[in-house]
Amino acid sequence: MQFATGKEIGRGGFGIVFETVGSDGNRYAIKYLNPAAFQQQDHAMLVRRFEREVRYQQMVNHPNVVPVIEHSLTANPPWFAMPLAAGSLKDDLEADRTLGGTPKKPLFDILAGLEALHQKGLRHRDLKPANVLKFVQPDGSLLYSISDFGLTTPGVGQTSTLTGSNMAGGTPLYRPPECANNFRRATEQADIYSFGAILHDIFGGGVGRIPHSELTVAGPLKSIVEKCTKANTRRRYRSIAALREELFEVLDNTVIQFFSREEEDVIEILRAKEDLSDEEWDRAFNLIDDNADKGVSNRNIMRTIALSHIESLFKSSPDMFDGLGELYADFAVSESFDFDYCDVISDKADLFFNLGDLSLKAKMALAMLQLGTSHNRWRVERQFMRMVGPDCDPALAERVKMEVIARDIPFARRMRHVEISIDVTADQLHPILHELAAEAV
């Protein structure tokens, strides 16, 4: 594609970004390397880093990561084109740091993009509002995506030699203390610190922030901001999933209507403790069974079950763990959820899938297929494809096939939805399931 370069719309680090129109008539942003930003002796390093930015960004195919439309790394200067954003999170915060009192959309989009990076073994290392771009979708909805991969690096133990051991890089107000002088120390928790700094922007106004420090805010986000920005990386959230779970619970405005005093008591126990005693788990399961007998929904209990509860139950009682997993799979397809909560469900489903037996893995994979297609949630559909991809255990593929046939699941119809939704093909399933999808057409 040919591009007609227009006005400059931004610069920073070692690149200059212009608005451009492609030969297809659509508007794009085109980023050129800016050699003038560095001394002559650093030009070779600069070119390699720019090439790295493009290649890393291309590797992550996710709606919350800005895609590379086209590039030329052999041009002088090299460049790449990406969709033209309507603005950035920085612009939104400057207009209204509370984001109209509804910050869930950008925050959960950022977490989804970070998770996609981390699943590839990458760390962004320069997450800040200016690097979170805003796009207006055809239906008028907003999508926030992470951009500017100039400081992205593989995980610890894979670090590129392009960043010298004494080069800090990044933006001080969003940079974790362990990376103040040495970016080789960046882990997933470095990005989690930066996310905590963004929370501090929104809920604390960024007031009184000292670079590389532990942060706090008043109100319900206090514990989350503090945990994100702990100086000791081991005290931060261990994963995006764990952070997303707690953030959703704080930002969710749902008021629980308890069905009984016993349910209220059990939920209070679940909220207060990560490790329940055998007696407390028995009480929870008795309530679940009693609700089922009475035709009462168990959604309040399922929403309160945390990742830590799942891990704890697996260690203490594997049999009860499998039973809870099957109940959770049923819950995942029992009603409608908003997009953010679909991601929370899928995090827990992933844990059940990874730790569960063959039967639970099959049931959870099919639950993610139904949840993803019924809610048009790309992240969940991708999760299903990972669970039953070509390298999955043949025994699992056979078990999924058995469940599809026995339960008369419209597998081919749902797979056609997945193919269109996330641009995959049925041959990216395990061959047994690819054959099943083909047979049903």
KAGI-V508490 format. One record per residue. N is the residue number from 1. RES is the residue in one small letter. SS is DSSP state (H for helix, E for strand, L for the rest). Layout:
n,res,ss
N,RES,SS
N,RES,SS
This chain:
n,res,ss
1,m,L
2,q,L
3,f,E
4,a,E
5,t,E
6,g,E
7,k,E
8,e,E
9,i,E
10,g,E
11,r,E
12,g,E
13,g,L
14,f,L
15,g,E
16,i,E
17,v,E
18,f,E
19,e,E
20,t,E
21,v,E
22,g,E
23,s,L
24,d,L
25,g,L
26,n,L
27,r,E
28,y,E
29,a,E
30,i,E
31,k,E
32,y,E
33,l,E
34,n,L
35,p,H
36,a,H
37,a,H
38,f,L
39,q,L
40,q,H
41,q,H
42,d,H
43,h,H
44,a,H
45,m,H
46,l,H
47,v,H
48,r,H
49,r,H
50,f,H
51,e,H
52,r,H
53,e,H
54,v,H
55,r,H
56,y,H
57,q,H
58,q,H
59,m,H
60,v,L
61,n,L
62,h,L
63,p,L
64,n,L
65,v,E
66,v,L
67,p,L
68,v,L
69,i,L
70,e,E
71,h,E
72,s,E
73,l,L
74,t,L
75,a,L
76,n,L
77,p,L
78,p,L
79,w,E
80,f,E
81,a,E
82,m,E
83,p,E
84,l,L
85,a,L
86,a,L
87,g,E
88,s,E
89,l,H
90,k,H
91,d,H
92,d,H
93,l,H
94,e,H
95,a,H
96,d,L
97,r,L
98,t,L
99,l,H
100,g,H
101,g,H
102,t,L
103,p,L
104,k,H
105,k,H
106,p,H
107,l,H
108,f,H
109,d,H
110,i,H
111,l,H
112,a,H
113,g,H
114,l,H
115,e,H
116,a,H
117,l,H
118,h,H
119,q,H
120,k,L
121,g,L
122,l,E
123,r,E
124,h,L
125,r,L
126,d,L
127,l,L
128,k,L
129,p,H
130,a,H
131,n,H
132,v,E
133,l,E
134,k,E
135,f,E
136,v,E
137,q,L
138,p,L
139,d,L
140,g,L
141,s,L
142,l,E
143,l,E
144,y,E
145,s,E
146,i,E
147,s,L
148,d,L
149,f,L
150,g,L
151,l,L
152,t,L
153,t,E
154,p,E
155,g,L
156,v,L
157,g,L
158,q,L
159,t,L
160,s,L
161,t,L
162,l,L
163,t,L
164,g,L
165,s,L
166,n,L
167,m,L
168,a,L
169,g,L
170,g,L
171,t,L
172,p,H
173,l,H
174,y,H
175,r,L
176,p,L
177,p,H
178,e,H
179,c,H
180,a,L
181,n,L
182,n,L
183,f,H
184,r,H
185,r,H
186,a,L
187,t,L
188,e,H
189,q,H
190,a,H
191,d,H
192,i,H
193,y,H
194,s,H
195,f,H
196,g,H
197,a,H
198,i,H
199,l,H
200,h,H
201,d,H
202,i,H
203,f,H
204,g,H
205,g,L
206,g,L
207,v,L
208,g,L
209,r,L
210,i,L
211,p,L
212,h,L
213,s,L
214,e,L
215,l,L
216,t,L
217,v,L
218,a,L
219,g,L
220,p,L
221,l,L
222,k,H
223,s,H
224,i,H
225,v,H
226,e,H
227,k,H
228,c,H
229,t,L
230,k,L
231,a,L
232,n,L
233,t,H
234,r,H
235,r,H
236,r,L
237,y,L
238,r,L
239,s,L
240,i,H
241,a,H
242,a,H
243,l,H
244,r,H
245,e,H
246,e,H
247,l,H
248,f,H
249,e,H
250,v,H
251,l,H
252,d,L
253,n,L
254,t,L
255,v,L
256,i,L
257,q,L
258,f,L
259,f,L
260,s,L
261,r,H
262,e,H
263,e,H
264,e,H
265,d,H
266,v,H
267,i,H
268,e,H
269,i,H
270,l,H
271,r,H
272,a,H
273,k,L
274,e,L
275,d,L
276,l,L
277,s,L
278,d,H
279,e,H
280,e,H
281,w,H
282,d,H
283,r,H
284,a,H
285,f,H
286,n,H
287,l,H
288,i,H
289,d,H
290,d,H
291,n,H
292,a,H
293,d,H
294,k,H
295,g,L
296,v,L
297,s,L
298,n,L
299,r,H
300,n,H
301,i,H
302,m,H
303,r,H
304,t,H
305,i,L
306,a,L
307,l,H
308,s,H
309,h,H
310,i,H
311,e,H
312,s,H
313,l,H
314,f,H
315,k,H
316,s,H
317,s,L
318,p,H
319,d,H
320,m,H
321,f,H
322,d,H
323,g,H
324,l,H
325,g,H
326,e,H
327,l,H
328,y,H
329,a,H
330,d,H
331,f,H
332,a,H
333,v,L
334,s,L
335,e,L
336,s,L
337,f,L
338,d,L
339,f,H
340,d,H
341,y,H
342,c,H
343,d,H
344,v,H
345,i,H
346,s,H
347,d,H
348,k,H
349,a,H
350,d,H
351,l,H
352,f,H
353,f,H
354,n,H
355,l,H
356,g,L
357,d,L
358,l,H
359,s,H
360,l,H
361,k,H
362,a,H
363,k,H
364,m,H
365,a,H
366,l,H
367,a,H
368,m,H
369,l,H
370,q,H
371,l,H
372,g,H
373,t,H
374,s,H
375,h,H
376,n,L
377,r,L
378,w,H
379,r,H
380,v,H
381,e,H
382,r,H
383,q,H
384,f,H
385,m,H
386,r,H
387,m,H
388,v,L
389,g,E
390,p,L
391,d,L
392,c,L
393,d,L
394,p,H
395,a,H
396,l,H
397,a,H
398,e,H
399,r,H
400,v,H
401,k,H
402,m,H
403,e,H
404,v,H
405,i,H
406,a,H
407,r,L
408,d,L
409,i,L
410,p,L
411,f,H
412,a,H
413,r,H
414,r,H
415,m,H
416,r,H
417,h,H
418,v,H
419,e,H
420,i,H
421,s,H
422,i,H
423,d,L
424,v,L
425,t,L
426,a,H
427,d,H
428,q,H
429,l,E
430,h,L
431,p,H
432,i,H
433,l,H
434,h,H
435,e,H
436,l,H
437,a,H
438,a,H
439,e,H
440,a,H
441,v,L
